[in-house]
Amino acid sequence: MTTSAFPSRSGGHLIADALITHGVDTAFGVPGESYLEVLDGLYQHKEDFRFVICRQEGGAAFMAESYAKLTGKPGICLVTRGPGATNAAIGVHTAFQDSSPMILLVGQVGNDFVEREAFQEVDYRRMFGPMAKWVAQIDDAARVPEYMAHAFQIATSGRPGPVVLALPEDMLAATASVAEARPYRAVQSHPGNADVARVRELLAGAERPFVIVGGYGWKRAAAKQLREFAEANDLPVGCAFRFQDTLDNSHPNFAGDVGIGINPKLFARIKNADVVLTIGARLGEMTTSGYTLFEVPTPKQTMIHVHGDPNELGRVYQADVMIAAGVAEFAAAMAGTKLDEIKAASRKAALAEVQADLAAWRGLPPLYKNRATPAKLNLWEVVQTLKRLAPKDSIVTNGAGNFATWAHRFWPYAGIEHCDKSQLAPTSGAMGYGVPAAVMASIVAPERTSINVAGDGDFMMTSQELATAVQYGGAPICIVFNNGMYGTIRMHQEREHPSRVYGTQLVNPDFAKYGESFGGKGFTVTTNTEFDAAFAEALAFTRNAKKPVVIELTVDPQDLTPGASLDTITENARKAKSL
């Protein structure tokens, strides 16, 4: 069939049709005049397509990235040129570091204005080049199906990540008669038989093995195969930084999270392991405690690293066995593996120790054990209330800050095997992520409870997206830790320059009234009794009214981390500097 046999469509309509071809039914963005033709094209699909209109492009990009995590499908974000694209950059960076498939479609000045520093003109190849898998500009409407198919293919294959496509206005207005592409098919490498045999051999001979899992691509079947493999061979499993839901945190083989503020006993266990198998996780700064968990470049442990991107293998650590394979493909290859029983007794004993260590780590932390008088609002008790009242499959989101430690350390994330993703958090450490992620989750998965844990500074960066929740029937519960400061920076400030406080204080609004201003409910709590009642009411309200809730926790500034009070951090720093 010749191209003339196909209907003539504008470039904007071709973009819209391509999204439908590749199975997209939801996208996030902020409208702009630079891509009006795309919006007009999507109008034709309005019965089958949901465009979630956000309040700021950073929030839209966070929603698209977290959508990819939650659903396993590429997140789509549409923004206008210049300021729209620069606002959205934070989500692109997060998608890159978190290995989440995402496609950012950006309006662009027409080719007749290019290279004149026209209104809102930016060279997106140069801007996004270091933080995206592929950045391109579609200058010919006839090539839209080709470019869009390539974008989906790159975003979802190997190590997934973000793709940015610039859409010049003249291209969007031009017409072309061209066929649609086929729907994309993500491609992942499979492990070779020799590699699988070597992994089995090394694990069978290990007395102190340890497994680290994480990264993108875990689905229910693969998570089930991982769990069965760990069970059959008494393998302790730690989940990489902010991928804690890869294995059910209540499972006997779960050893804890391998990330910021790692349990010292878990750190020592991995340090002293004889074989470490890492599946899907990047061995980056956060997961390796600043590259101290393993020696660089040659770890003393026998290391097996499985990752979808060959470029990630050997990047920092020269593993003994390096396997380029997707997590699902590797999990399937290891399914049904029962290792030799020679080391079974020692491995069973180690699992018992793992559970004892984890239980102690999750118990009442030193911050409250060492207090002379009980705290009016005990944050550990807050998490105990969440564990008691919130559904097990709740989706818990957060941005960045010390407040996140309370969720990471004490909340038992449900495993992907049971309910798909239950943790949405940025390994990039981006503040402001949690509210858009919770808004997205409450819109896309309304049958589940979405709980955002946020600091006061973190919350205020993107809290306007609660308006998006109301517009689309989303009902997240936002729990705001209000201590009047950027807590993480204050902690580091006290460690480096004790008592020289500058640039970290915050003056905040009434968060409860702020929540009410969106038509939702707001609570300010100062005690655990008040929180218990507020959270129970929040659960009932979000289920029935389908509107958001903000619960402000009036946090004592001393309660900065589970391990130590603010005064203790300052005093320890003074002592260290006086030595």
Secondary structure, DSSP 8 states (H G I E B T S, - for coil): --GGGS-EEEHHHHHHHHHHHTT--EEEE---GGGHHHHHHHHTTTTT-EEEE-SSHHHHHHHHHHHHHHHSS-EEEEE-TTHHHHHHHHHHHHHHHHT--EEEEEEE--TTTTTS--TT---HHHHHGGGSSEEEE---GGGHHHHHHHHHHHHHSSS--EEEEEEEHHHHHSEEE---------------HHHHHHHHHHHHT-SSEEEEE-SS---HHHHHHHHHHHHHHT--EEEETT-GGGS-TTSTTEEEEESTT--HHHHHHHHT-SEEEEES----TTTTTTTTSS-SSS-SSEEEEEES-TTTTTSS---SEEEE--HHHHHHHHTT----GGGHHHHHHHHHHHHHHHHHHHSS-HHHHT-SS--SS-HHHHHHHHHHHS-TT-EEEE-SSTTHHHHHHHS----HHHHS--EE--TT--TT-HHHHHHHHHHH-TTS-EEEEEEHHHHHHHGGGHHHHHHTT---EEEEEE-SB-HHHHHHHHHHSTT---S-B-----HHHHHHHTTSEEEEESSHHHHHHHHHHHHHHHHHH---EEEEEE--TT---SS--HHHHHHHHHHHHH-
